[in-house]
């Protein structure tokens, strides 16, 4: 139990040092139009905590307003996902907006962990991040 707790704390501390990508959005003249190039990726490890599961549920809830945006769950412990996890420097739970066509990334991991306890704030803010990400 003590080892599990230390591992969890170490993983969380690593996530806090996860680099974020700042994006400079341009103003859109006719609102936001999301494309299939944009996706939301949640990385996770084999053993998932309550907060990680909550982040998944709230992200899925927010994406109901954006049915054209795929939501990918990627297990970083699965060898098949090794290259993708390395590309995003994900070693555990991480939440990322990604535009494959432009190569843009926005790391929302800190936001997700800090707001998973507040459903309304999480969903509303994630929607705003999605809208600004595609401008």
HUJO-V12427 format. One record per residue. N is the residue number from 0. RES is the residue in one small letter. OMEGA is omega in whole degrees, -180 to 180 (NA if undefined). NEAR is the number of other C-alpha atoms within 8 Angstrom. D_FIRST is the distance of its C-alpha to the first C-alpha in Angstrom with 1 decimal. Layout:
N_RES_OMEGA_NEAR_D_FIRST + N_RES_OMEGA_NEAR_D_FIRST
This chain:
0_x_-180_4_0.0 + 1_x_178_5_3.8 + 2_x_179_6_5.4 + 3_x_180_7_5.1 + 4_x_179_8_6.3 + 5_x_178_8_8.7 + 6_x_179_8_9.8 + 7_x_180_8_10.6 + 8_x_180_8_12.4 + 9_x_180_8_14.2 + 10_x_180_10_15.3 + 11_x_180_8_16.6 + 12_x_177_8_18.4 + 13_x_179_8_20.0 + 14_x_179_12_21.2 + 15_x_179_7_22.8 + 16_x_179_6_24.9 + 17_x_-177_7_26.0 + 18_x_176_5_29.8 + 19_x_180_7_31.6 + 20_x_177_7_35.0 + 21_x_179_5_37.8 + 22_x_176_7_40.4 + 23_x_-177_4_44.0 + 24_x_174_8_45.1 + 25_x_179_5_48.8 + 26_x_177_5_50.4 + 27_x_-177_7_51.2 + 28_x_-174_4_54.5 + 29_x_177_4_53.8 + 30_x_-175_5_50.3 + 31_x_176_8_47.2 + 32_x_-179_5_47.3 + 33_x_-180_10_44.1 + 34_x_179_7_44.6 + 35_x_178_8_42.7 + 36_x_-178_8_41.9 + 37_x_176_13_39.3 + 38_x_176_12_35.9 + 39_x_-179_12_32.5 + 40_x_172_13_29.6 + 41_x_175_13_26.0 + 42_x_178_15_23.8 + 43_x_176_15_20.2 + 44_x_-177_11_17.6 + 45_x_-179_7_16.8 + 46_x_-173_4_13.7 + 47_x_179_8_15.1 + 48_x_-180_6_13.9 + 49_x_-180_6_16.2 + 50_x_179_8_18.2 + 51_x_178_10_18.9 + 52_x_178_9_20.2 + 53_x_177_9_22.3 + 54_x_178_11_23.7 + 55_x_-178_9_24.9 + 56_x_-179_8_26.5 + 57_x_177_12_28.2 + 58_x_178_10_29.5 + 59_x_178_9_30.9 + 60_x_180_9_32.6 + 61_x_-177_12_34.1 + 62_x_174_11_35.4 + 63_x_178_7_37.4 + 64_x_-179_7_40.0 + 65_x_-174_8_40.1 + 66_x_-180_7_40.4 + 67_x_-179_7_41.7 + 68_x_179_12_38.5 + 69_x_177_9_36.1 + 70_x_-178_10_32.3 + 71_x_172_8_30.4 + 72_x_-176_8_26.7 + 73_x_178_10_25.7 + 74_x_-178_10_22.6 + 75_x_178_15_22.2 + 76_x_179_9_20.4 + 77_x_-178_7_23.5 + 78_x_-180_6_26.0 + 79_x_-178_5_28.8 + 80_x_-174_11_27.7 + 81_x_-178_10_27.4 + 82_x_180_7_30.7 + 83_x_179_7_30.3 + 84_x_179_13_26.9 + 85_x_179_9_28.6 + 86_x_-178_7_31.6 + 87_x_-178_6_29.6 + 88_x_-178_7_27.2 + 89_x_178_11_24.3 + 90_x_180_11_21.0 + 91_x_-178_10_18.9 + 92_x_176_12_20.1 + 93_x_177_13_23.6 + 94_x_-172_12_26.6 + 95_x_166_12_30.0 + 96_x_-175_14_33.6 + 97_x_173_13_35.6 + 98_x_-176_11_39.3 + 99_x_-179_8_39.9 + 100_x_-179_5_43.6 + 101_x_-178_5_43.5 + 102_x_180_7_40.3 + 103_x_176_8_39.1 + 104_x_172_9_35.5 + 105_x_-179_12_34.0 + 106_x_-180_12_30.3 + 107_x_-176_11_29.1 + 108_x_-180_11_25.4 + 109_x_178_9_25.5 + 110_x_-176_7_27.7 + 111_x_-179_11_25.5 + 112_x_-178_9_22.3 + 113_x_-174_7_24.5 + 114_x_-178_10_26.4 + 115_x_-179_12_24.2 + 116_x_-176_5_24.3 + 117_x_-174_7_28.1 + 118_x_-176_9_29.4 + 119_x_-180_6_33.1 + 120_x_-179_8_32.6 + 121_x_-176_12_30.4 + 122_x_-179_12_32.9 + 123_x_-179_9_35.9 + 124_x_178_8_34.9 + 125_x_177_10_33.7 + 126_x_179_11_37.2 + 127_x_177_8_38.8 + 128_x_179_8_36.9 + 129_x_-179_9_38.1 + 130_x_-179_10_41.6 + 131_x_-178_8_41.8 + 132_x_-175_10_40.2 + 133_x_180_10_43.1 + 134_x_NA_9_45.9
